[in-house]
Amino acid sequence: MILVTGGSGFIGSNLQAVLSEEGQDVIIADWLGHEGSKWRNLLRHPPSQVIPPEQLEEFLLHDTRLTTVVHLGAISETTATDADLVWRTNVTLSQKLWLWCAQRQVRFIYASSASTYGDGSSGFDDDMSLPALKKLRPLNLYGWSKHAFDLWVAQQIATHAPTPPNWAGVKFFNVFGPNEYHKGKMISVVKVKHDEIVAGGPARLFKSDRPGLADGEQKRDFIYIDDVIAGLKFMMNTPDITGIFNLGTGTARSYADLARAVCHANGTSERIEFIDMPATLRGQYQSFTEAPMARLRALGFNHQFISLEEGVNAYVQTYLRQTDPYR
């Protein structure tokens, strides 16, 4: 039996959908929300049980069935400002789940983030040693909280503290795909550009805030949700896996490339407009991310990622242009 925290969210509901199709028994820990909210992500594949997060610790006190915990639940807004709430949610709860899995000898997969790399000046190598991690400087509270837990995990390893028998931290890069519609301002750029184009306007991109970097040439490692699920399933099924791993395509693509792909997927001519970056994002905006994938590949992850254009087209045609856009 598998527990997925944040299981009605974007990545969680897509993972739960695939596991359900395979006949896996999945329990979700999450709030489902109100009409039009996250519960619709589960409409086609209801889980066997939904646990409100405030009841999770009580549930774990008595459960003896779980074989794997996939911990995806978090406050993920990069503009979050309540540091106490973020710490309790993103760090303290993660520590409790780690310790529970170590005690019960349950596999533990948890969500880290590419935001831990900050501006990228220290590179994007998923080296989990304490010296390597301590070089990273996240740009916002969310990234800092994820980095804090990565550091705590590395400290547990360095001091030979009890650990889950198999575990992996996952540094997700820029994920896009169906079931992200509840995310508000944190929704993917692909969905935002799609909506702008369908409304008859241009795809609007932020002007560059870096000297020498042309507008629209900011680059990210954009990865389609199906490729992410392939990576998570590999980690869930690989014997003796331990470590923190990047999960991106390994290829950075520009926002201009993304906007062109969205235009093409919608059958429209390329229309791109550049606007000023909001003051709240200046100095906190990653202008480049790219995931070195050698560590996960070395374990046998031979999955072939689809291109940005293929992923955008699949998302637009299979979901966004349909009456029911959910997976």
Beta strands, then each sheet from edge to edge (+ up, - down):
strand 1: 2-5
strand 2: 26-29
strand 3: 49-51
strand 4: 68-71
strand 5: 107-111
strand 6: 167-172
strand 7: 174-176
strand 8: 203-206
strand 9: 219-220
strand 10: 222-224
strand 11: 242-247
strand 12: 253-254
strand 13: 272-275
sheet 1: 3+ 2+ 1+ 4+ 5+ 6+ 11+
sheet 2: 7+ 10+
sheet 3: 8+ 13+
sheet 4: 9+ 12-
end
